[in-house]
Amino acid sequence: MIELVGTCIRCNKNVYCTDGFLNGITLGGGRILCFSCKENDPLIDILEKNDKK
Ligand SMILES: [Zn+2]
C-alpha cells in the first residue's frame, strides 16, 4: 500500500508512506522532508533539533 503523505519542504517532491514506512521525516507543523534532502543537507538536523524543544 502506497499513501501520499505530503510534499518535501525543500524539493517539493511527493513523499509517500509505503507499507507503513514513511519515505522521509516529519519535522513538526505538518512539514515533511524526504530522505534524499535530509542526507544532502546537514543543516536540516539543526531544524529538526529546534522543533523538539
Ligand atoms: Zn526533498
mmCIF file of the protein (N, C-alpha, C, O) and its ligand, coordinates in Angstrom:
data_MODEL
# 
_entry.id   MODEL 
# 
loop_
_entity.id 
_entity.type 
_entity.pdbx_number_of_molecules 
1 polymer     1 
2 non-polymer 1 
# 
_entity_poly.entity_id                      1 
_entity_poly.type                           'polypeptide(L)' 
_entity_poly.nstd_linkage                   no 
_entity_poly.nstd_monomer                   no 
_entity_poly.pdbx_seq_one_letter_code       MIELVGTCIRCNKNVYCTDGFLNGITLGGGRILCFSCKENDPLIDILEKNDKK 
_entity_poly.pdbx_seq_one_letter_code_can   MIELVGTCIRCNKNVYCTDGFLNGITLGGGRILCFSCKENDPLIDILEKNDKK 
_entity_poly.pdbx_strand_id                 A 
# 
loop_
_entity_poly_seq.entity_id 
_entity_poly_seq.num 
_entity_poly_seq.mon_id 
_entity_poly_seq.hetero 
1 1  MET n 
1 2  ILE n 
1 3  GLU n 
1 4  LEU n 
1 5  VAL n 
1 6  GLY n 
1 7  THR n 
1 8  CYS n 
1 9  ILE n 
1 10 ARG n 
1 11 CYS n 
1 12 ASN n 
1 13 LYS n 
1 14 ASN n 
1 15 VAL n 
1 16 TYR n 
1 17 CYS n 
1 18 THR n 
1 19 ASP n 
1 20 GLY n 
1 21 PHE n 
1 22 LEU n 
1 23 ASN n 
1 24 GLY n 
1 25 ILE n 
1 26 THR n 
1 27 LEU n 
1 28 GLY n 
1 29 GLY n 
1 30 GLY n 
1 31 ARG n 
1 32 ILE n 
1 33 LEU n 
1 34 CYS n 
1 35 PHE n 
1 36 SER n 
1 37 CYS n 
1 38 LYS n 
1 39 GLU n 
1 40 ASN n 
1 41 ASP n 
1 42 PRO n 
1 43 LEU n 
1 44 ILE n 
1 45 ASP n 
1 46 ILE n 
1 47 LEU n 
1 48 GLU n 
1 49 LYS n 
1 50 ASN n 
1 51 ASP n 
1 52 LYS n 
1 53 LYS n 
# 
loop_
_struct_asym.id 
_struct_asym.entity_id 
A 1 
B 2 
# 
loop_
_chem_comp.id 
_chem_comp.type 
_chem_comp.mon_nstd_flag 
ARG 'L-peptide linking' y 
ASN 'L-peptide linking' y 
ASP 'L-peptide linking' y 
CYS 'L-peptide linking' y 
GLU 'L-peptide linking' y 
GLY 'peptide linking'   y 
ILE 'L-peptide linking' y 
LEU 'L-peptide linking' y 
LYS 'L-peptide linking' y 
MET 'L-peptide linking' y 
PHE 'L-peptide linking' y 
PRO 'L-peptide linking' y 
SER 'L-peptide linking' y 
THR 'L-peptide linking' y 
TYR 'L-peptide linking' y 
VAL 'L-peptide linking' y 
ZN  non-polymer         . 
# 
_pdbx_entity_nonpoly.entity_id   2 
_pdbx_entity_nonpoly.name        ? 
_pdbx_entity_nonpoly.comp_id     ZN 
# 
_pdbx_nonpoly_scheme.asym_id         B 
_pdbx_nonpoly_scheme.entity_id       2 
_pdbx_nonpoly_scheme.mon_id          ZN 
_pdbx_nonpoly_scheme.ndb_seq_num     1 
_pdbx_nonpoly_scheme.pdb_seq_num     101 
_pdbx_nonpoly_scheme.auth_seq_num    101 
_pdbx_nonpoly_scheme.pdb_mon_id      ZN 
_pdbx_nonpoly_scheme.auth_mon_id     ZN 
_pdbx_nonpoly_scheme.pdb_strand_id   A 
_pdbx_nonpoly_scheme.pdb_ins_code    . 
# 
loop_
_atom_site.group_PDB 
_atom_site.id 
_atom_site.type_symbol 
_atom_site.label_atom_id 
_atom_site.label_alt_id 
_atom_site.label_comp_id 
_atom_site.label_asym_id 
_atom_site.label_entity_id 
_atom_site.label_seq_id 
_atom_site.pdbx_PDB_ins_code 
_atom_site.Cartn_x 
_atom_site.Cartn_y 
_atom_site.Cartn_z 
_atom_site.occupancy 
_atom_site.B_iso_or_equiv 
_atom_site.pdbx_formal_charge 
_atom_site.auth_seq_id 
_atom_site.auth_comp_id 
_atom_site.auth_asym_id 
_atom_site.auth_atom_id 
_atom_site.pdbx_PDB_model_num 
ATOM   1   N  N  . MET A 1 1  ? 0.836  -1.191 0.000  1.00 0.00 ? 1   MET A N  1 
ATOM   2   C  CA . MET A 1 1  ? 0.000  0.000  0.000  1.00 0.00 ? 1   MET A CA 1 
ATOM   3   C  C  . MET A 1 1  ? 0.875  1.246  0.000  1.00 0.00 ? 1   MET A C  1 
ATOM   4   O  O  . MET A 1 1  ? 1.798  1.376  0.805  1.00 0.00 ? 1   MET A O  1 
ATOM   5   N  N  . ILE A 1 2  ? 0.570  2.155  -0.913 1.00 0.00 ? 2   ILE A N  1 
ATOM   6   C  CA . ILE A 1 2  ? 1.335  3.400  -1.000 1.00 0.00 ? 2   ILE A CA 1 
ATOM   7   C  C  . ILE A 1 2  ? 0.383  4.571  -0.778 1.00 0.00 ? 2   ILE A C  1 
ATOM   8   O  O  . ILE A 1 2  ? -0.635 4.702  -1.459 1.00 0.00 ? 2   ILE A O  1 
ATOM   9   N  N  . GLU A 1 3  ? 0.731  5.409  0.180  1.00 0.00 ? 3   GLU A N  1 
ATOM   10  C  CA . GLU A 1 3  ? -0.127 6.532  0.533  1.00 0.00 ? 3   GLU A CA 1 
ATOM   11  C  C  . GLU A 1 3  ? 0.651  7.833  0.433  1.00 0.00 ? 3   GLU A C  1 
ATOM   12  O  O  . GLU A 1 3  ? 1.752  7.945  0.972  1.00 0.00 ? 3   GLU A O  1 
ATOM   13  N  N  . LEU A 1 4  ? 0.085  8.812  -0.255 1.00 0.00 ? 4   LEU A N  1 
ATOM   14  C  CA . LEU A 1 4  ? 0.732  10.119 -0.350 1.00 0.00 ? 4   LEU A CA 1 
ATOM   15  C  C  . LEU A 1 4  ? 0.559  10.863 0.971  1.00 0.00 ? 4   LEU A C  1 
ATOM   16  O  O  . LEU A 1 4  ? -0.560 11.108 1.422  1.00 0.00 ? 4   LEU A O  1 
ATOM   17  N  N  . VAL A 1 5  ? 1.698  11.219 1.585  1.00 0.00 ? 5   VAL A N  1 
ATOM   18  C  CA . VAL A 1 5  ? 1.642  11.876 2.893  1.00 0.00 ? 5   VAL A CA 1 
ATOM   19  C  C  . VAL A 1 5  ? 1.705  13.391 2.731  1.00 0.00 ? 5   VAL A C  1 
ATOM   20  O  O  . VAL A 1 5  ? 1.004  14.128 3.423  1.00 0.00 ? 5   VAL A O  1 
ATOM   21  N  N  . GLY A 1 6  ? 2.547  13.846 1.815  1.00 0.00 ? 6   GLY A N  1 
ATOM   22  C  CA . GLY A 1 6  ? 2.693  15.285 1.619  1.00 0.00 ? 6   GLY A CA 1 
ATOM   23  C  C  . GLY A 1 6  ? 3.853  15.552 0.691  1.00 0.00 ? 6   GLY A C  1 
ATOM   24  O  O  . GLY A 1 6  ? 4.316  14.654 -0.013 1.00 0.00 ? 6   GLY A O  1 
ATOM   25  N  N  . THR A 1 7  ? 4.325  16.790 0.687  1.00 0.00 ? 7   THR A N  1 
ATOM   26  C  CA . THR A 1 7  ? 5.445  17.140 -0.177 1.00 0.00 ? 7   THR A CA 1 
ATOM   27  C  C  . THR A 1 7  ? 6.625  17.602 0.658  1.00 0.00 ? 7   THR A C  1 
ATOM   28  O  O  . THR A 1 7  ? 6.462  18.206 1.718  1.00 0.00 ? 7   THR A O  1 
ATOM   29  N  N  . CYS A 1 8  ? 7.809  17.307 0.163  1.00 0.00 ? 8   CYS A N  1 
ATOM   30  C  CA . CYS A 1 8  ? 9.048  17.710 0.817  1.00 0.00 ? 8   CYS A CA 1 
ATOM   31  C  C  . CYS A 1 8  ? 9.135  19.235 0.860  1.00 0.00 ? 8   CYS A C  1 
ATOM   32  O  O  . CYS A 1 8  ? 8.831  19.911 -0.123 1.00 0.00 ? 8   CYS A O  1 
ATOM   33  N  N  . ILE A 1 9  ? 9.556  19.774 2.018  1.00 0.00 ? 9   ILE A N  1 
ATOM   34  C  CA . ILE A 1 9  ? 9.619  21.230 2.163  1.00 0.00 ? 9   ILE A CA 1 
ATOM   35  C  C  . ILE A 1 9  ? 10.778 21.833 1.390  1.00 0.00 ? 9   ILE A C  1 
ATOM   36  O  O  . ILE A 1 9  ? 10.807 23.045 1.174  1.00 0.00 ? 9   ILE A O  1 
ATOM   37  N  N  . ARG A 1 10 ? 11.734 21.014 0.968  1.00 0.00 ? 10  ARG A N  1 
ATOM   38  C  CA . ARG A 1 10 ? 12.899 21.545 0.251  1.00 0.00 ? 10  ARG A CA 1 
ATOM   39  C  C  . ARG A 1 10 ? 12.789 21.345 -1.256 1.00 0.00 ? 10  ARG A C  1 
ATOM   40  O  O  . ARG A 1 10 ? 13.015 22.284 -2.020 1.00 0.00 ? 10  ARG A O  1 
ATOM   41  N  N  . CYS A 1 11 ? 12.447 20.147 -1.691 1.00 0.00 ? 11  CYS A N  1 
ATOM   42  C  CA . CYS A 1 11 ? 12.442 19.870 -3.128 1.00 0.00 ? 11  CYS A CA 1 
ATOM   43  C  C  . CYS A 1 11 ? 11.023 19.759 -3.696 1.00 0.00 ? 11  CYS A C  1 
ATOM   44  O  O  . CYS A 1 11 ? 10.841 19.622 -4.906 1.00 0.00 ? 11  CYS A O  1 
ATOM   45  N  N  . ASN A 1 12 ? 10.028 19.819 -2.821 1.00 0.00 ? 12  ASN A N  1 
ATOM   46  C  CA . ASN A 1 12 ? 8.624  19.769 -3.245 1.00 0.00 ? 12  ASN A CA 1 
ATOM   47  C  C  . ASN A 1 12 ? 8.227  18.476 -3.928 1.00 0.00 ? 12  ASN A C  1 
ATOM   48  O  O  . ASN A 1 12 ? 7.189  18.415 -4.587 1.00 0.00 ? 12  ASN A O  1 
ATOM   49  N  N  . LYS A 1 13 ? 9.039  17.442 -3.780 1.00 0.00 ? 13  LYS A N  1 
ATOM   50  C  CA . LYS A 1 13 ? 8.648  16.135 -4.305 1.00 0.00 ? 13  LYS A CA 1 
ATOM   51  C  C  . LYS A 1 13 ? 7.606  15.515 -3.376 1.00 0.00 ? 13  LYS A C  1 
ATOM   52  O  O  . LYS A 1 13 ? 7.559  15.808 -2.181 1.00 0.00 ? 13  LYS A O  1 
ATOM   53  N  N  . ASN A 1 14 ? 6.790  14.666 -3.945 1.00 0.00 ? 14  ASN A N  1 
ATOM   54  C  CA . ASN A 1 14 ? 5.814  13.958 -3.127 1.00 0.00 ? 14  ASN A CA 1 
ATOM   55  C  C  . ASN A 1 14 ? 6.521  12.959 -2.223 1.00 0.00 ? 14  ASN A C  1 
ATOM   56  O  O  . ASN A 1 14 ? 7.435  12.253 -2.650 1.00 0.00 ? 14  ASN A O  1 
ATOM   57  N  N  . VAL A 1 15 ? 6.090  12.910 -0.974 1.00 0.00 ? 15  VAL A N  1 
ATOM   58  C  CA . VAL A 1 15 ? 6.636  11.948 -0.022 1.00 0.00 ? 15  VAL A CA 1 
ATOM   59  C  C  . VAL A 1 15 ? 5.533  10.946 0.298  1.00 0.00 ? 15  VAL A C  1 
ATOM   60  O  O  . VAL A 1 15 ? 4.428  11.324 0.687  1.00 0.00 ? 15  VAL A O  1 
ATOM   61  N  N  . TYR A 1 16 ? 5.847  9.671  0.129  1.00 0.00 ? 16  TYR A N  1 
ATOM   62  C  CA . TYR A 1 16 ? 4.854  8.625  0.304  1.00 0.00 ? 16  TYR A CA 1 
ATOM   63  C  C  . TYR A 1 16 ? 5.127  7.790  1.534  1.00 0.00 ? 16  TYR A C  1 
ATOM   64  O  O  . TYR A 1 16 ? 6.252  7.720  2.030  1.00 0.00 ? 16  TYR A O  1 
ATOM   65  N  N  . CYS A 1 17 ? 4.077  7.164  2.011  1.00 0.00 ? 17  CYS A N  1 
ATOM   66  C  CA . CYS A 1 17 ? 4.201  6.161  3.047  1.00 0.00 ? 17  CYS A CA 1 
ATOM   67  C  C  . CYS A 1 17 ? 3.948  4.811  2.373  1.00 0.00 ? 17  CYS A C  1 
ATOM   68  O  O  . CYS A 1 17 ? 2.848  4.549  1.888  1.00 0.00 ? 17  CYS A O  1 
ATOM   69  N  N  . THR A 1 18 ? 4.963  3.967  2.348  1.00 0.00 ? 18  THR A N  1 
ATOM   70  C  CA . THR A 1 18 ? 4.822  2.674  1.691  1.00 0.00 ? 18  THR A CA 1 
ATOM   71  C  C  . THR A 1 18 ? 4.851  1.571  2.739  1.00 0.00 ? 18  THR A C  1 
ATOM   72  O  O  . THR A 1 18 ? 5.825  1.424  3.477  1.00 0.00 ? 18  THR A O  1 
ATOM   73  N  N  . ASP A 1 19 ? 3.771  0.798  2.793  1.00 0.00 ? 19  ASP A N  1 
ATOM   74  C  CA . ASP A 1 19 ? 3.653  -0.298 3.754  1.00 0.00 ? 19  ASP A CA 1 
ATOM   75  C  C  . ASP A 1 19 ? 3.952  0.157  5.174  1.00 0.00 ? 19  ASP A C  1 
ATOM   76  O  O  . ASP A 1 19 ? 4.604  -0.556 5.936  1.00 0.00 ? 19  ASP A O  1 
ATOM   77  N  N  . GLY A 1 20 ? 3.473  1.346  5.529  1.00 0.00 ? 20  GLY A N  1 
ATOM   78  C  CA . GLY A 1 20 ? 3.657  1.852  6.882  1.00 0.00 ? 20  GLY A CA 1 
ATOM   79  C  C  . GLY A 1 20 ? 4.993  2.523  7.120  1.00 0.00 ? 20  GLY A C  1 
ATOM   80  O  O  . GLY A 1 20 ? 5.285  2.951  8.237  1.00 0.00 ? 20  GLY A O  1 
ATOM   81  N  N  . PHE A 1 21 ? 5.817  2.619  6.070  1.00 0.00 ? 21  PHE A N  1 
ATOM   82  C  CA . PHE A 1 21 ? 7.130  3.224  6.219  1.00 0.00 ? 21  PHE A CA 1 
ATOM   83  C  C  . PHE A 1 21 ? 7.169  4.547  5.474  1.00 0.00 ? 21  PHE A C  1 
ATOM   84  O  O  . PHE A 1 21 ? 7.004  4.575  4.254  1.00 0.00 ? 21  PHE A O  1 
ATOM   85  N  N  . LEU A 1 22 ? 7.384  5.644  6.193  1.00 0.00 ? 22  LEU A N  1 
ATOM   86  C  CA . LEU A 1 22 ? 7.425  6.965  5.576  1.00 0.00 ? 22  LEU A CA 1 
ATOM   87  C  C  . LEU A 1 22 ? 8.762  7.182  4.887  1.00 0.00 ? 22  LEU A C  1 
ATOM   88  O  O  . LEU A 1 22 ? 9.820  6.989  5.488  1.00 0.00 ? 22  LEU A O  1 
ATOM   89  N  N  . ASN A 1 23 ? 8.709  7.583  3.625  1.00 0.00 ? 23  ASN A N  1 
ATOM   90  C  CA . ASN A 1 23 ? 9.939  7.803  2.854  1.00 0.00 ? 23  ASN A CA 1 
ATOM   91  C  C  . ASN A 1 23 ? 10.536 9.187  3.115  1.00 0.00 ? 23  ASN A C  1 
ATOM   92  O  O  . ASN A 1 23 ? 10.944 9.890  2.190  1.00 0.00 ? 23  ASN A O  1 
ATOM   93  N  N  . GLY A 1 24 ? 10.576 9.553  4.369  1.00 0.00 ? 24  GLY A N  1 
ATOM   94  C  CA . GLY A 1 24 ? 11.118 10.845 4.744  1.00 0.00 ? 24  GLY A CA 1 
ATOM   95  C  C  . GLY A 1 24 ? 10.961 11.020 6.238  1.00 0.00 ? 24  GLY A C  1 
ATOM   96  O  O  . GLY A 1 24 ? 10.698 10.060 6.963  1.00 0.00 ? 24  GLY A O  1 
ATOM   97  N  N  . ILE A 1 25 ? 11.124 12.253 6.696  1.00 0.00 ? 25  ILE A N  1 
ATOM   98  C  CA . ILE A 1 25 ? 10.965 12.504 8.121  1.00 0.00 ? 25  ILE A CA 1 
ATOM   99  C  C  . ILE A 1 25 ? 9.986  13.653 8.316  1.00 0.00 ? 25  ILE A C  1 
ATOM   100 O  O  . ILE A 1 25 ? 9.883  14.550 7.478  1.00 0.00 ? 25  ILE A O  1 
ATOM   101 N  N  . THR A 1 26 ? 9.281  13.613 9.417  1.00 0.00 ? 26  THR A N  1 
ATOM   102 C  CA . THR A 1 26 ? 8.384  14.718 9.729  1.00 0.00 ? 26  THR A CA 1 
ATOM   103 C  C  . THR A 1 26 ? 9.108  15.678 10.664 1.00 0.00 ? 26  THR A C  1 
ATOM   104 O  O  . THR A 1 26 ? 9.820  15.259 11.576 1.00 0.00 ? 26  THR A O  1 
ATOM   105 N  N  . LEU A 1 27 ? 8.916  16.966 10.424 1.00 0.00 ? 27  LEU A N  1 
ATOM   106 C  CA . LEU A 1 27 ? 9.621  17.984 11.201 1.00 0.00 ? 27  LEU A CA 1 
ATOM   107 C  C  . LEU A 1 27 ? 8.695  18.730 12.145 1.00 0.00 ? 27  LEU A C  1 
ATOM   108 O  O  . LEU A 1 27 ? 9.112  19.681 12.807 1.00 0.00 ? 27  LEU A O  1 
ATOM   109 N  N  . GLY A 1 28 ? 7.470  18.314 12.208 1.00 0.00 ? 28  GLY A N  1 
ATOM   110 C  CA . GLY A 1 28 ? 6.502  19.029 13.029 1.00 0.00 ? 28  GLY A CA 1 
ATOM   111 C  C  . GLY A 1 28 ? 5.805  20.096 12.211 1.00 0.00 ? 28  GLY A C  1 
ATOM   112 O  O  . GLY A 1 28 ? 6.320  20.542 11.186 1.00 0.00 ? 28  GLY A O  1 
ATOM   113 N  N  . GLY A 1 29 ? 4.643  20.500 12.662 1.00 0.00 ? 29  GLY A N  1 
ATOM   114 C  CA . GLY A 1 29 ? 3.904  21.530 11.944 1.00 0.00 ? 29  GLY A CA 1 
ATOM   115 C  C  . GLY A 1 29 ? 3.446  21.089 10.570 1.00 0.00 ? 29  GLY A C  1 
ATOM   116 O  O  . GLY A 1 29 ? 3.156  21.915 9.705  1.00 0.00 ? 29  GLY A O  1 
ATOM   117 N  N  . GLY A 1 30 ? 3.383  19.771 10.374 1.00 0.00 ? 30  GLY A N  1 
ATOM   118 C  CA . GLY A 1 30 ? 2.933  19.249 9.093  1.00 0.00 ? 30  GLY A CA 1 
ATOM   119 C  C  . GLY A 1 30 ? 3.995  19.289 8.004  1.00 0.00 ? 30  GLY A C  1 
ATOM   120 O  O  . GLY A 1 30 ? 3.709  19.010 6.840  1.00 0.00 ? 30  GLY A O  1 
ATOM   121 N  N  . ARG A 1 31 ? 5.225  19.637 8.385  1.00 0.00 ? 31  ARG A N  1 
ATOM   122 C  CA . ARG A 1 31 ? 6.298  19.702 7.393  1.00 0.00 ? 31  ARG A CA 1 
ATOM   123 C  C  . ARG A 1 31 ? 6.951  18.335 7.241  1.00 0.00 ? 31  ARG A C  1 
ATOM   124 O  O  . ARG A 1 31 ? 7.146  17.608 8.216  1.00 0.00 ? 31  ARG A O  1 
ATOM   125 N  N  . ILE A 1 32 ? 7.283  18.002 6.000  1.00 0.00 ? 32  ILE A N  1 
ATOM   126 C  CA . ILE A 1 32 ? 7.900  16.707 5.703  1.00 0.00 ? 32  ILE A CA 1 
ATOM   127 C  C  . ILE A 1 32 ? 9.150  16.937 4.867  1.00 0.00 ? 32  ILE A C  1 
ATOM   128 O  O  . ILE A 1 32 ? 9.173  17.790 3.980  1.00 0.00 ? 32  ILE A O  1 
ATOM   129 N  N  . LEU A 1 33 ? 10.180 16.167 5.162  1.00 0.00 ? 33  LEU A N  1 
ATOM   130 C  CA . LEU A 1 33 ? 11.416 16.245 4.396  1.00 0.00 ? 33  LEU A CA 1 
ATOM   131 C  C  . LEU A 1 33 ? 11.742 14.855 3.876  1.00 0.00 ? 33  LEU A C  1 
ATOM   132 O  O  . LEU A 1 33 ? 11.744 13.884 4.632  1.00 0.00 ? 33  LEU A O  1 
ATOM   133 N  N  . CYS A 1 34 ? 12.018 14.764 2.573  1.00 0.00 ? 34  CYS A N  1 
ATOM   134 C  CA . CYS A 1 34 ? 12.341 13.456 2.013  1.00 0.00 ? 34  CYS A CA 1 
ATOM   135 C  C  . CYS A 1 34 ? 13.750 13.032 2.440  1.00 0.00 ? 34  CYS A C  1 
ATOM   136 O  O  . CYS A 1 34 ? 14.571 13.868 2.816  1.00 0.00 ? 34  CYS A O  1 
ATOM   137 N  N  . PHE A 1 35 ? 14.017 11.729 2.379  1.00 0.00 ? 35  PHE A N  1 
ATOM   138 C  CA . PHE A 1 35 ? 15.301 11.219 2.839  1.00 0.00 ? 35  PHE A CA 1 
ATOM   139 C  C  . PHE A 1 35 ? 16.459 11.774 2.032  1.00 0.00 ? 35  PHE A C  1 
ATOM   140 O  O  . PHE A 1 35 ? 17.522 12.036 2.595  1.00 0.00 ? 35  PHE A O  1 
ATOM   141 N  N  . SER A 1 36 ? 16.289 11.961 0.733  1.00 0.00 ? 36  SER A N  1 
ATOM   142 C  CA . SER A 1 36 ? 17.397 12.440 -0.087 1.00 0.00 ? 36  SER A CA 1 
ATOM   143 C  C  . SER A 1 36 ? 17.794 13.852 0.309  1.00 0.00 ? 36  SER A C  1 
ATOM   144 O  O  . SER A 1 36 ? 18.979 14.184 0.313  1.00 0.00 ? 36  SER A O  1 
ATOM   145 N  N  . CYS A 1 37 ? 16.807 14.692 0.647  1.00 0.00 ? 37  CYS A N  1 
ATOM   146 C  CA . CYS A 1 37 ? 17.130 16.045 1.091  1.00 0.00 ? 37  CYS A CA 1 
ATOM   147 C  C  . CYS A 1 37 ? 17.793 16.028 2.461  1.00 0.00 ? 37  CYS A C  1 
ATOM   148 O  O  . CYS A 1 37 ? 18.728 16.789 2.712  1.00 0.00 ? 37  CYS A O  1 
ATOM   149 N  N  . LYS A 1 38 ? 17.321 15.177 3.329  1.00 0.00 ? 38  LYS A N  1 
ATOM   150 C  CA . LYS A 1 38 ? 17.937 15.090 4.658  1.00 0.00 ? 38  LYS A CA 1 
ATOM   151 C  C  . LYS A 1 38 ? 19.396 14.661 4.560  1.00 0.00 ? 38  LYS A C  1 
ATOM   152 O  O  . LYS A 1 38 ? 20.254 15.191 5.266  1.00 0.00 ? 38  LYS A O  1 
ATOM   153 N  N  . GLU A 1 39 ? 19.673 13.698 3.683  1.00 0.00 ? 39  GLU A N  1 
ATOM   154 C  CA . GLU A 1 39 ? 21.046 13.224 3.548  1.00 0.00 ? 39  GLU A CA 1 
ATOM   155 C  C  . GLU A 1 39 ? 21.933 14.258 2.878  1.00 0.00 ? 39  GLU A C  1 
ATOM   156 O  O  . GLU A 1 39 ? 23.129 14.340 3.158  1.00 0.00 ? 39  GLU A O  1 
ATOM   157 N  N  . ASN A 1 40 ? 21.337 15.050 1.989  1.00 0.00 ? 40  ASN A N  1 
ATOM   158 C  CA . ASN A 1 40 ? 22.126 16.017 1.238  1.00 0.00 ? 40  ASN A CA 1 
ATOM   159 C  C  . ASN A 1 40 ? 22.293 17.351 1.957  1.00 0.00 ? 40  ASN A C  1 
ATOM   160 O  O  . ASN A 1 40 ? 23.114 18.174 1.554  1.00 0.00 ? 40  ASN A O  1 
ATOM   161 N  N  . ASP A 1 41 ? 21.532 17.566 2.999  1.00 0.00 ? 41  ASP A N  1 
ATOM   162 C  CA . ASP A 1 41 ? 21.586 18.858 3.667  1.00 0.00 ? 41  ASP A CA 1 
ATOM   163 C  C  . ASP A 1 41 ? 21.673 18.695 5.184  1.00 0.00 ? 41  ASP A C  1 
ATOM   164 O  O  . ASP A 1 41 ? 20.646 18.539 5.844  1.00 0.00 ? 41  ASP A O  1 
ATOM   165 N  N  . PRO A 1 42 ? 22.879 18.728 5.744  1.00 0.00 ? 42  PRO A N  1 
ATOM   166 C  CA . PRO A 1 42 ? 23.043 18.537 7.190  1.00 0.00 ? 42  PRO A CA 1 
ATOM   167 C  C  . PRO A 1 42 ? 22.405 19.646 8.005  1.00 0.00 ? 42  PRO A C  1 
ATOM   168 O  O  . PRO A 1 42 ? 22.174 19.480 9.202  1.00 0.00 ? 42  PRO A O  1 
ATOM   169 N  N  . LEU A 1 43 ? 22.116 20.780 7.370  1.00 0.00 ? 43  LEU A N  1 
ATOM   170 C  CA . LEU A 1 43 ? 21.501 21.882 8.109  1.00 0.00 ? 43  LEU A CA 1 
ATOM   171 C  C  . LEU A 1 43 ? 20.134 21.516 8.640  1.00 0.00 ? 43  LEU A C  1 
ATOM   172 O  O  . LEU A 1 43 ? 19.673 22.091 9.626  1.00 0.00 ? 43  LEU A O  1 
ATOM   173 N  N  . ILE A 1 44 ? 19.488 20.570 8.001  1.00 0.00 ? 44  ILE A N  1 
ATOM   174 C  CA . ILE A 1 44 ? 18.150 20.196 8.430  1.00 0.00 ? 44  ILE A CA 1 
ATOM   175 C  C  . ILE A 1 44 ? 18.195 19.542 9.798  1.00 0.00 ? 44  ILE A C  1 
ATOM   176 O  O  . ILE A 1 44 ? 17.190 19.540 10.509 1.00 0.00 ? 44  ILE A O  1 
ATOM   177 N  N  . ASP A 1 45 ? 19.335 18.985 10.187 1.00 0.00 ? 45  ASP A N  1 
ATOM   178 C  CA . ASP A 1 45 ? 19.453 18.409 11.519 1.00 0.00 ? 45  ASP A CA 1 
ATOM   179 C  C  . ASP A 1 45 ? 19.256 19.474 12.590 1.00 0.00 ? 45  ASP A C  1 
ATOM   180 O  O  . ASP A 1 45 ? 18.699 19.205 13.654 1.00 0.00 ? 45  ASP A O  1 
ATOM   181 N  N  . ILE A 1 46 ? 19.716 20.679 12.298 1.00 0.00 ? 46  ILE A N  1 
ATOM   182 C  CA . ILE A 1 46 ? 19.530 21.779 13.249 1.00 0.00 ? 46  ILE A CA 1 
ATOM   183 C  C  . ILE A 1 46 ? 18.051 22.116 13.358 1.00 0.00 ? 46  ILE A C  1 
ATOM   184 O  O  . ILE A 1 46 ? 17.529 22.329 14.452 1.00 0.00 ? 46  ILE A O  1 
ATOM   185 N  N  . LEU A 1 47 ? 17.391 22.162 12.224 1.00 0.00 ? 47  LEU A N  1 
ATOM   186 C  CA . LEU A 1 47 ? 15.959 22.446 12.216 1.00 0.00 ? 47  LEU A CA 1 
ATOM   187 C  C  . LEU A 1 47 ? 15.196 21.380 12.993 1.00 0.00 ? 47  LEU A C  1 
ATOM   188 O  O  . LEU A 1 47 ? 14.272 21.686 13.748 1.00 0.00 ? 47  LEU A O  1 
ATOM   189 N  N  . GLU A 1 48 ? 15.589 20.142 12.800 1.00 0.00 ? 48  GLU A N  1 
ATOM   190 C  CA . GLU A 1 48 ? 14.926 19.040 13.479 1.00 0.00 ? 48  GLU A CA 1 
ATOM   191 C  C  . GLU A 1 48 ? 15.087 19.163 14.990 1.00 0.00 ? 48  GLU A C  1 
ATOM   192 O  O  . GLU A 1 48 ? 14.129 18.952 15.734 1.00 0.00 ? 48  GLU A O  1 
ATOM   193 N  N  . LYS A 1 49 ? 16.274 19.497 15.445 1.00 0.00 ? 49  LYS A N  1 
ATOM   194 C  CA . LYS A 1 49 ? 16.513 19.640 16.883 1.00 0.00 ? 49  LYS A CA 1 
ATOM   195 C  C  . LYS A 1 49 ? 15.721 20.812 17.450 1.00 0.00 ? 49  LYS A C  1 
ATOM   196 O  O  . LYS A 1 49 ? 15.183 20.723 18.554 1.00 0.00 ? 49  LYS A O  1 
ATOM   197 N  N  . ASN A 1 50 ? 15.647 21.894 16.713 1.00 0.00 ? 50  ASN A N  1 
ATOM   198 C  CA . ASN A 1 50 ? 14.908 23.065 17.190 1.00 0.00 ? 50  ASN A CA 1 
ATOM   199 C  C  . ASN A 1 50 ? 13.447 22.744 17.397 1.00 0.00 ? 50  ASN A C  1 
ATOM   200 O  O  . ASN A 1 50 ? 12.821 23.260 18.323 1.00 0.00 ? 50  ASN A O  1 
ATOM   201 N  N  . ASP A 1 51 ? 12.895 21.898 16.545 1.00 0.00 ? 51  ASP A N  1 
ATOM   202 C  CA . ASP A 1 51 ? 11.490 21.572 16.648 1.00 0.00 ? 51  ASP A CA 1 
ATOM   203 C  C  . ASP A 1 51 ? 11.184 20.707 17.863 1.00 0.00 ? 51  ASP A C  1 
ATOM   204 O  O  . ASP A 1 51 ? 10.037 20.634 18.302 1.00 0.00 ? 51  ASP A O  1 
ATOM   205 N  N  . LYS A 1 52 ? 12.203 20.052 18.407 1.00 0.00 ? 52  LYS A N  1 
ATOM   206 C  CA . LYS A 1 52 ? 11.958 19.175 19.552 1.00 0.00 ? 52  LYS A CA 1 
ATOM   207 C  C  . LYS A 1 52 ? 11.914 19.946 20.861 1.00 0.00 ? 52  LYS A C  1 
ATOM   208 O  O  . LYS A 1 52 ? 11.482 19.421 21.887 1.00 0.00 ? 52  LYS A O  1 
ATOM   209 N  N  . LYS A 1 53 ? 12.359 21.185 20.820 1.00 0.00 ? 53  LYS A N  1 
ATOM   210 C  CA . LYS A 1 53 ? 12.365 21.981 22.046 1.00 0.00 ? 53  LYS A CA 1 
ATOM   211 C  C  . LYS A 1 53 ? 10.958 22.472 22.391 1.00 0.00 ? 53  LYS A C  1 
ATOM   212 O  O  . LYS A 1 53 ? 10.774 23.161 23.395 1.00 0.00 ? 53  LYS A O  1 
HETATM 213 ZN ZN . ZN  B 2 .  ? 13.258 16.556 -0.781 1.00 0.00 2 101 ZN  A ZN 1 
# 
